[in-house]
Amino acid sequence: MTEVQDKKTTTTTTTKRTKWVEWVFINLPFVCYLAFLGIVYIYNAHTAERSLRKIDRLKKEVMDDKWQYMNLKQELMYGSTQSQLAKNLEEKQILPLAKLPRKIVVDKEGKKDKKD
């Protein structure tokens, strides 16, 4: 009797397995569609993360460039003050003018007239 019961259990197990396998094969296109959607979802998530990392990197780069610009602008403004220019020219042994510059006026006739 145990042999009969073993045959029945193996038969029912085999029929259950075959039904499950049949169900998978019948729904194979749907299973493939779900797998494809999963792959697309994962790809989309990775692309979004990559884009966010790139945006963060570019923001940092813009901030660095902005600080460089502001630093150079400040140095230029400080270096172009009259006191700094006089100091730099003094090192090169160029002295500022003691007298005011003269203005040269040319008449229509071509004569030069100097004004103090």
C-alpha positions as CSV (number, residue, x, y, z in Angstrom):
1,M,0.0,0.0,0.0
2,T,2.8,2.3,0.6
3,E,3.9,1.9,-3.0
4,V,0.5,3.0,-4.2
5,Q,0.6,6.0,-1.9
6,D,4.1,6.9,-3.1
7,K,3.0,6.7,-6.7
8,K,0.0,9.0,-6.0
9,T,2.2,11.6,-4.3
10,T,4.8,11.5,-7.0
11,T,2.1,11.7,-9.6
12,T,0.4,14.7,-7.9
13,T,3.7,16.4,-7.4
14,T,4.6,15.8,-11.0
15,T,1.2,17.2,-12.2
16,K,1.6,20.2,-9.9
17,R,5.1,20.8,-11.3
18,T,3.9,20.4,-14.9
19,K,1.0,22.8,-14.3
20,W,3.4,25.4,-12.8
21,V,5.8,25.0,-15.7
22,E,2.8,25.3,-18.2
23,W,1.7,28.4,-16.4
24,V,5.1,30.0,-16.7
25,F,5.4,29.1,-20.4
26,I,1.9,30.5,-21.0
27,N,2.7,33.7,-19.3
28,L,6.3,33.9,-20.5
29,P,5.7,37.1,-22.6
30,F,4.3,38.8,-19.5
31,V,7.2,37.6,-17.4
32,C,9.6,39.0,-20.0
33,Y,7.8,42.3,-20.0
34,L,8.1,42.6,-16.3
35,A,11.8,41.8,-16.4
36,F,12.2,44.4,-19.1
37,L,10.4,47.0,-17.0
38,G,12.6,46.2,-14.1
39,I,15.7,46.7,-16.2
40,V,14.4,50.0,-17.5
41,Y,13.6,51.1,-14.0
42,I,17.1,50.3,-12.7
43,Y,18.7,52.0,-15.7
44,N,16.6,55.1,-15.1
45,A,17.6,55.3,-11.4
46,H,21.3,55.0,-12.3
47,T,21.0,57.7,-14.9
48,A,19.3,60.0,-12.5
49,E,22.0,59.4,-9.8
50,R,24.7,60.1,-12.4
51,S,23.0,63.3,-13.5
52,L,22.7,64.5,-9.8
53,R,26.4,63.8,-9.2
54,K,27.4,65.7,-12.3
55,I,25.2,68.7,-11.3
56,D,26.8,68.7,-7.8
57,R,30.3,68.6,-9.4
58,L,29.4,71.5,-11.8
59,K,27.9,73.6,-8.9
60,K,31.2,73.2,-7.0
61,E,33.2,74.2,-10.1
62,V,31.0,77.3,-10.6
63,M,31.5,78.3,-6.9
64,D,35.3,77.9,-7.2
65,D,35.3,80.0,-10.4
66,K,33.2,82.6,-8.8
67,W,35.5,82.8,-5.8
68,Q,38.5,83.1,-8.1
69,Y,36.8,85.9,-10.1
70,M,36.0,87.8,-6.9
71,N,39.5,87.4,-5.6
72,L,41.1,88.6,-8.8
73,K,38.7,91.5,-9.0
74,Q,39.6,92.5,-5.4
75,E,43.3,92.3,-6.1
76,L,42.9,94.4,-9.3
77,M,40.8,97.0,-7.4
78,Y,43.4,97.2,-4.6
79,G,46.4,97.3,-7.0
80,S,44.9,100.1,-9.1
81,T,44.5,102.5,-6.2
82,Q,46.7,105.6,-6.5
83,S,48.8,104.7,-3.4
84,Q,49.6,101.2,-4.7
85,L,50.4,102.5,-8.2
86,A,52.8,105.1,-6.7
87,K,54.4,102.4,-4.6
88,N,54.9,100.1,-7.6
89,L,56.2,102.9,-9.8
90,E,58.6,104.0,-7.1
91,E,60.1,100.5,-7.1
92,K,60.8,101.0,-10.8
93,Q,62.2,104.4,-10.2
94,I,59.4,106.2,-12.0
95,L,58.3,109.3,-10.1
96,P,54.9,111.0,-10.3
97,L,54.8,114.4,-12.1
98,A,55.5,117.4,-9.9
99,K,53.8,119.8,-12.4
100,L,50.5,119.6,-14.1
101,P,50.5,118.4,-17.7
102,R,50.3,121.0,-20.5
103,K,47.5,121.1,-23.0
104,I,48.4,121.6,-26.6
105,V,45.8,123.3,-28.7
106,V,46.0,123.3,-32.5
107,D,44.3,126.2,-34.4
108,K,42.6,125.6,-37.7
109,E,45.5,127.2,-39.5
110,G,47.9,124.6,-38.1
111,K,49.6,126.7,-35.4
112,K,50.3,125.1,-32.1
113,D,49.5,127.0,-28.9
114,K,50.6,125.8,-25.6
115,K,48.5,126.5,-22.5
116,D,49.6,126.2,-19.0
